[in-house]
Every structure is written in C-alpha cells, then in structure tokens.
C-alpha cells in the first residue's frame, strides 16, 4: 500500500526548465547527471535520468544514519557501546563494543582511555600481556569495493569494534634548515623513513605505507619557517593500536608491563556461510568481571558528525551496530537492516545496492528517484526532524559550509554531499522561492579526468528553487 501511494504521488514531471538544462550542461561532455526534484505535494517537477543507477559516494551515509535513528536509542548515553577493561589472570584486556569516539589524546575530556588505565593502575602495579579485544563484531576491516589506495589514509582506515583516536596515527612534520630534512615526530607505533626536505614554498608532503606494513615513508617538501604540518596515517589493526596505547598509558602511571601487546579477533568466515552461521563462535565472553566501562555521549551527537563532516569510519561502525540489533554485527547484517528499512519506505530493491555504510565502495549504486522516495519517507517518521538536523546546511556548516554562500539557498538547503572518484552527489531538502519545501537528489558520475560536477549541480538547484 505504501509503495502504491508513493507511486501515485510521483507523477510525471513537467518539461525541463531551460535554465536547469543549461546548468546541467555546464558539467561538460561525458558527465552523466541524474536529478529528481519533488514538490511538497509529491509531484515530480524535475526528472532527469530518474531511474539510472549511479555511484552515490557518501550519499550512502543517509541510509546508514537513518537506520540508526530507526533501530537504536540515539538520545541516551551510549554506554552499551563503550570500551571496557578487565583482568584475565595477569593480562589486561580492553574490549570494544562499537564506540567510535574512544580517545587517548592528552587533552581528552570525554570517553577517555586514560580513565580505563587508571582503573587498572589502582588494582595492580604489574601486568603481563595487554590485549585488544574487538570480537564484538566479526573481523571485517574494509568494505568490499573500496580502493586500495585509500587504505593508508584517514579516509580508508580499518574498521574495528575497538576504535581509538579515529584509528589514525599522527606524524608531525616540522621544517629544519633549508636543504635539510625536516624533523618528524610520532609516538613510535610506526617506523618512519624520512625522505622529505626543507625548502620551496608552502608544503607538499605525502606519507606512504604499504597495507600491512609498519613502515612509513614520508616524502615531499615543507618551507623553512612554516608552521608544523600533521599527517594522519591509517591503522590496519585498531584493536592492536588500542592495546598498544593502553600499555603506554599504564607505563606512565607506574604499571610494569612484562608481556606483549596482543589481539583477540572474531573470524568472519563462519558468518559468510549460512549453513554454519548457527554454529559460528559467539563473541569472546569475559571470564572475569569487567573492572570499568566508559559511557560515551549520546549517539545522536556522533550521527551529526557522520553526516555533517562525512566521517567514514564512524559510518562503517554504525552499519555494524545496526547489524548487531538482530544479527551478528556483520556488514551483511547491517545491509539487511538497511534493506528492511527501505522495503518499509517503498523503495524498489533494484534501484539501489550498498556494499558498505560510508560510500567509499565503488560497488554502491542508487537512482535519484529512489533517493527522493526515501527522503520523503523520512519526513513522516517520528525521528525524521532529528535526522534531518544532522545534515549539512548550505553556506553554514559541515561539507556545505562553502557552497551556496551569498545565494538564495544559503541556510535553506539541507543535504548530504558525496565525493568519490568520478562521482559527486547531493541529496536532501531545500526551501524554494515560494517557501515550499522541495525534496531532491542530484547524482553525477563519469566526469572526465575526475573533474567536479558540483558547480553544475548547484546552478541547477538554484534554478529549480528560483522557479518554484
């Protein structure tokens, strides 16, 4: 019935406004753009390639965060996901439960690893191994279809139920004297090969790390006298990194660590085969009581971060948390939860495919019409206004802070952006010149040379808003 009603509402669109047509043509030859705009009565007023399937990039996050609003308690303290610590004999075990915000920063004010370290230090002055336990979720560290070259950087860092400092390691580059190598400062987790030089103007630095390697290679240049530059390097095994940081903090508190840093992972293989899913090993259960568990801030705060700044790691963790509501916490279970939500919304199954929760996967597909149908459905949900408030606002904040400034849509467009190789996306809501709320989805793919189509999309939306 829901699907039938929505189908009746989305009637044929009027002929394309010449101003909109000219704006879209500005993207240049070879670019493929789909644009659907619906008015406040559900009438399609623009329909350009409405049922073509596009790579949606970070528009994928709309569906992941909406599923979280639908299935999780987003307003209460997020204690169920907080990291915990316990003693197993002489070993210390730090366990993650899906929290994305655990921090070991010196200026940490909330959700701080040092609090767990202090609890251990108050109980014992000598420990053996320090173990990172991320078995709350199956071990799926990268989504299918994510480009390998994203893995060394912060946009493609590994995903784990035990996350620390956004799963990146900072490397601070400070200029030396002209012609000499700059100084590099890090915490010792990685070995660093310094091939950078001091000189030139500005800075152009890069850091390379072969996936699975503990060696960084820093190249490029930084101008003499310039302020230091911080490079962020991704972590392959976040559970190991969290345990390593805990061991380091324990030592600063006077606790002697006599063993090594280890990990407990939960193999995914058993969950891939439906025939063995029922006999798959459960998450590793503590044999000893938990000494302490952190209570992160409400999840709704993190949902704002995910959509406002398009945080990939947090979105991927959210997909696994959604999948843990009625499953194992695997990516497949998260995808199943999103599909169930879209079935309820009346979105046809052929009109989308999602391989991840963040949009980093090139396997993802979405039609503009499916996106609009989903967006209109959210408007009727009790959590719809709270979810819409997590979206960037044109000319105001997040990934839209610099777009639409000084235009009639500044402060009046609320939408999720998306950028990937040869893909741009913008979907959400905008207040037109008439004061009516329009729902839209603009998806662009296949730009030659990976040029941006955002200017063309923005011009088209301005033309639509002015005409309506």
C-alpha positions in Angstrom: 0.0 0.0 0.0 2.8 2.5 0.9 4.5 1.7 -2.4 1.3 2.2 -4.3 0.6 5.6 -2.7 4.1 6.9 -3.3 3.9 5.7 -6.9 0.7 7.7 -7.4 2.2 10.8 -5.9 5.3 10.8 -8.0 3.5 11.7 -11.3 5.1 12.7 -14.5 7.4 15.7 -14.4 6.9 18.8 -16.4 9.3 19.6 -19.3 12.7 20.5 -18.2 13.2 24.2 -17.4 15.8 25.6 -19.9 17.7 27.3 -17.1 18.1 23.9 -15.4 19.1 22.3 -18.7 21.8 24.9 -19.3 23.1 24.5 -15.7 23.5 20.7 -16.1 25.1 21.1 -19.5 27.8 23.1 -17.7 29.3 19.9 -16.3 30.8 19.2 -19.7 30.7 16.3 -22.2 30.9 12.8 -20.9 29.4 13.6 -17.5 26.2 11.8 -16.6 23.8 13.6 -14.2 20.6 12.4 -12.7 18.3 14.9 -11.0 14.9 14.4 -9.4 13.0 17.1 -7.5 9.7 16.7 -5.9 7.4 19.4 -4.5 5.6 19.4 -1.2 2.6 17.6 -2.7 4.8 14.8 -4.0 4.7 15.9 -7.7 7.9 15.4 -9.7 8.9 18.8 -11.1 12.2 17.7 -12.4 13.2 14.2 -13.6 16.5 13.8 -15.4 17.6 10.2 -15.7 15.5 9.4 -12.7 16.0 5.7 -12.8 19.6 5.5 -13.9 21.9 3.9 -11.3 24.8 6.0 -10.1 27.7 5.6 -7.7 26.3 7.7 -4.8 29.5 8.2 -2.8 28.8 9.5 0.7 25.1 9.8 0.0 25.2 6.2 1.3 25.6 7.7 4.8 22.0 8.9 4.6 20.7 5.4 4.7 23.1 4.2 7.4 22.3 7.0 9.8 18.6 6.8 9.1 18.7 3.1 10.0 20.4 4.0 13.3 17.6 6.5 14.1 15.1 3.8 13.4 16.7 1.0 15.3 19.0 2.4 18.0 18.4 4.6 21.1 20.2 7.7 19.8 19.4 10.1 22.7 20.6 8.3 25.8 24.2 8.0 26.9 25.8 5.5 24.6 27.1 3.2 27.4 26.3 0.0 25.6 29.0 0.7 23.0 31.7 2.0 25.4 35.0 0.3 25.7 35.6 -1.8 28.8 38.7 -3.2 30.6 39.2 -6.3 32.7 41.9 -8.5 34.1 42.2 -12.1 32.9 44.8 -13.5 35.3 47.9 -11.3 34.8 46.7 -10.0 31.5 44.8 -6.8 30.8 42.0 -7.0 28.2 40.5 -3.9 26.7 37.3 -4.7 24.8 35.5 -2.6 22.2 31.7 -2.6 21.6 31.4 -0.3 18.6 32.0 3.1 20.1 33.6 5.4 17.5 34.9 8.0 19.9 37.4 6.4 22.4 40.3 8.8 22.7 43.9 8.7 24.1 44.6 12.4 23.4 46.4 14.3 26.2 43.5 16.8 26.2 40.7 14.3 26.2 37.6 15.4 28.1 35.1 12.6 27.3 35.3 8.9 26.5 39.0 8.8 27.5 41.3 5.8 27.5 43.2 7.2 30.5 40.2 6.5 32.7 40.4 2.8 32.0 44.2 2.9 32.5 43.7 4.5 35.9 41.3 1.8 37.0 43.8 -0.9 36.1 46.7 1.0 37.8 44.5 1.2 41.0 44.1 -2.6 41.0 47.7 -3.8 40.2 51.2 -2.5 39.6 52.3 -5.3 37.3 50.6 -6.8 34.3 51.7 -9.3 31.7 50.1 -9.0 28.2 47.8 -6.2 27.2 45.2 -7.5 24.8 42.8 -5.6 22.4 39.5 -7.5 22.1 37.4 -6.4 19.1 35.4 -9.7 18.9 32.1 -7.9 19.5 31.9 -7.6 15.6 33.2 -10.0 13.0 36.7 -9.1 11.7 35.7 -7.1 8.5 38.2 -4.2 8.4 37.5 -2.7 5.0 34.4 -2.7 2.8 34.2 -4.5 -0.5 34.9 -2.2 -3.4 36.9 0.4 -1.6 40.0 1.4 -3.5 43.3 0.0 -2.0 45.0 3.4 -2.3 42.6 4.8 0.3 43.8 2.3 2.9 46.9 4.2 4.2 45.0 7.4 4.9 42.3 8.6 7.3 39.5 8.2 4.8 40.1 4.5 4.5 41.4 3.4 7.9 40.4 -0.1 9.1 37.1 -0.7 11.0 37.0 -2.5 14.3 34.7 -2.8 17.3 37.6 -1.4 19.3 38.5 2.0 17.8 40.9 4.5 19.2 41.6 8.1 18.0 39.7 7.6 14.8 42.2 4.7 14.0 44.9 7.1 12.8 48.4 7.9 14.0 49.6 11.5 13.7 53.0 12.3 12.3 54.1 15.9 12.9 56.5 17.4 10.3 58.5 20.4 11.4 60.8 22.3 9.0 64.6 22.3 9.5 67.2 24.5 8.0 66.9 25.0 4.2 68.1 21.9 2.3 68.0 19.7 5.4 65.4 17.0 6.3 62.6 18.2 8.4 62.1 16.7 11.8 59.3 14.0 12.2 57.6 13.4 15.5 55.3 10.5 16.2 54.6 8.1 19.1 56.7 5.2 17.9 53.9 2.9 16.7 55.3 3.1 13.2 58.9 3.1 11.9 59.5 6.2 9.7 61.7 6.6 6.7 62.3 10.4 6.2 62.8 11.4 2.6 61.3 14.9 2.9 63.3 18.1 2.5 63.0 21.6 3.9 62.7 24.2 1.1 60.4 25.7 -1.5 57.2 27.5 -0.7 54.3 26.2 1.4 54.3 22.4 1.9 53.6 19.4 -0.2 54.1 16.3 1.9 52.9 12.8 1.5 53.1 9.7 3.6 53.1 6.2 2.1 52.5 2.9 3.8 52.1 -0.5 2.2 49.0 -2.1 3.6 50.0 -4.4 6.4 53.4 -2.7 6.9 54.6 -0.9 10.0 57.0 1.3 8.0 56.1 4.8 6.8 57.8 6.7 4.1 57.5 10.5 4.2 58.3 12.5 1.0 57.9 16.0 -0.3 58.9 19.4 1.0 58.0 21.9 3.6 59.1 25.6 3.6 61.6 26.8 6.1 59.9 28.8 8.9 56.5 27.3 8.2 54.3 26.0 10.9 54.5 22.2 11.5 52.2 20.0 9.4 50.4 17.0 10.9 49.9 13.9 8.6 47.4 11.3 9.6 48.3 7.7 8.9 45.7 4.9 9.0 45.9 1.8 11.2 45.4 -1.7 9.9 44.7 -3.3 13.2 42.8 -0.9 15.5 42.5 -3.4 18.3 46.3 -3.7 18.4 46.7 0.0 18.4 44.3 0.5 21.2 46.0 -2.1 23.4 49.4 -0.6 22.5 48.2 2.9 23.6 46.7 1.4 26.8 50.1 -0.3 27.6 51.9 3.0 27.0 49.5 4.8 29.4 49.8 2.1 32.0 53.6 2.6 32.0 53.1 6.4 32.5 51.0 5.5 35.6 53.8 3.3 37.0 52.4 0.0 36.0 55.1 -2.5 34.8 54.1 -4.4 31.6 56.1 -7.6 31.4 54.5 -9.2 28.3 53.5 -8.2 24.8 50.6 -6.4 23.1 48.1 -8.9 21.5 44.7 -9.1 20.0 41.5 -11.2 20.0 39.6 -11.1 16.7 36.4 -12.8 15.7 36.8 -14.6 12.4 34.3 -13.7 9.7 34.5 -16.9 7.7 31.8 -18.8 9.7 29.3 -16.0 9.2 29.8 -15.9 5.4 28.2 -19.4 5.1 24.5 -19.6 6.0 25.0 -23.4 6.6 27.4 -22.7 9.5 26.0 -19.4 10.8 24.2 -21.0 13.7 27.3 -22.8 14.9 29.6 -19.8 14.4 31.6 -18.9 17.6 30.0 -16.2 19.7 31.9 -13.1 20.7 34.6 -13.9 23.2 33.0 -13.7 26.6 34.9 -12.4 29.6 35.9 -15.0 32.1 36.4 -12.3 34.7 34.2 -9.3 35.7 34.6 -6.0 33.9 36.5 -3.5 36.0 35.2 -0.4 34.3 33.3 0.6 31.2 33.1 4.0 29.6 29.8 5.7 28.8 30.2 7.8 25.6 27.9 10.8 24.9 24.6 10.1 23.2 24.8 8.6 19.8 22.9 11.5 18.2 26.0 13.6 18.6 28.0 11.2 16.6 25.3 10.9 14.0 25.7 14.7 13.4 29.4 14.2 13.0 28.9 11.4 10.4 26.6 13.4 8.2 28.0 16.9 8.8 31.6 16.2 8.1 31.1 12.8 6.3 33.1 10.7 8.7 33.7 7.3 7.0 35.0 5.2 9.9 32.1 6.2 12.2 29.6 5.4 9.5 31.1 1.9 9.0 30.9 1.3 12.7 27.3 2.4 12.7 26.4 -0.1 10.0 27.8 -2.9 12.1 25.9 -1.6 15.2 22.7 -1.6 13.2 23.5 -5.1 12.1 24.0 -6.2 15.7 20.4 -5.3 16.7 19.1 -8.6 15.2 22.3 -10.3 14.0 26.0 -10.8 14.5 27.2 -7.2 13.8 28.5 -8.2 10.4 28.3 -5.9 7.3 25.8 -8.4 5.8 23.5 -8.0 8.8 23.8 -4.2 8.6 22.9 -4.3 5.0 19.9 -6.5 5.8 18.7 -3.9 8.3 19.0 -1.1 5.7 17.1 -3.2 3.1 14.3 -3.9 5.6 14.1 -0.1 6.2 14.0 0.6 2.5 11.3 -2.1 2.0 9.2 -0.3 4.6 9.8 3.0 2.7 8.6 1.5 -0.5 12.0 1.8 -2.3 12.3 -0.8 -5.0 15.2 -3.3 -4.5 16.5 -2.9 -8.0 17.0 0.8 -7.5 20.0 0.5 -5.1 22.9 -1.6 -4.0 25.1 -0.9 -1.0 28.3 -2.7 -0.2 29.2 -0.5 2.8 27.9 2.1 5.2 30.0 5.1 4.3 30.0 5.3 0.5 33.7 4.6 0.0 32.8 1.5 -2.1 32.6 1.8 -5.8 30.2 -1.1 -5.8 27.4 1.1 -4.4 24.5 2.1 -6.7 21.5 4.4 -6.3 18.9 6.0 -8.5 17.8 9.6 -7.9 14.2 8.6 -7.7 14.9 6.0 -5.1 16.8 8.6 -3.0 13.9 11.0 -3.2 11.4 8.4 -2.3 13.4 7.5 0.8 13.9 11.2 1.8 10.1 11.8 1.5 9.5 8.8 3.7 11.8 10.1 6.4 9.6 13.2 6.7 6.8 11.0 8.0 8.9 9.3 10.7 8.9 10.4 14.3 12.7 10.7 14.2 12.6 12.4 10.8 13.2 16.0 12.1 16.1 14.9 14.3 17.7 13.0 11.4 17.3 16.0 9.0 19.0 18.2 11.6 22.2 16.0 11.2 22.5 17.1 7.5 24.9 19.9 6.4 23.3 23.3 5.9 24.2 25.2 2.8 26.6 28.0 3.4 26.6 27.3 7.2 28.3 24.1 8.3 29.8 20.7 7.5 30.6 19.8 3.9 28.3 22.5 2.7 29.8 25.4 4.6 31.4 26.9 1.5 28.6 26.1 -1.0 25.7 28.3 -1.8 27.1 31.2 0.2 25.5 34.5 -0.9 22.8 32.7 -2.8 19.0 32.4 -2.1 19.7 28.9 -0.9 22.1 29.9 1.9 20.7 28.5 5.1 17.8 27.0 3.1 19.2 23.8 1.8 19.8 20.7 4.0 21.5 17.9 2.2 24.1 15.1 2.3 27.1 15.6 0.0 29.2 12.9 -1.7 32.5 12.8 -3.4 34.4 9.9 -4.8 36.5 9.2 -8.0 34.3 10.5 -10.9 31.3 10.8 -8.6 29.5 13.7 -7.0 26.2 13.6 -5.1 23.9 16.0 -3.2 20.5 14.9 -1.9 18.2 16.3 0.7 15.7 19.2 1.2 15.6 22.8 0.1 13.2 25.8 0.6 12.2 27.2 -2.8 11.5 30.9 -3.6 7.8 30.2 -2.8 8.6 29.0 0.7 7.7 25.4 -0.2 10.0 22.5 0.9 11.3 20.6 -2.1 13.0 17.2 -1.9 15.7 16.4 -4.4 18.5 14.1 -5.3 21.3 15.0 -7.7 23.8 12.3 -8.7 26.7 12.8 -11.1 29.1 10.2 -12.4 31.7 9.7 -15.2 33.2 13.1 -15.2 36.3 13.0 -17.5 39.6 13.4 -15.6 37.7 13.2 -12.3 36.5 16.8 -12.7 33.9 18.1 -10.3 30.2 18.4 -11.3 29.3 20.3 -8.1 29.1 23.7 -9.8 26.7 22.4 -12.4 24.6 20.7 -9.8 24.5 23.8 -7.6 23.5 26.0 -10.5 20.7 23.6 -11.4 19.3 23.5 -7.9 19.4 27.3 -7.7 17.4 27.5 -11.0 14.9 25.0 -9.6 14.5 26.9 -6.4 14.0 30.2 -8.2 11.3 28.8 -10.5 9.3 27.2 -7.7 
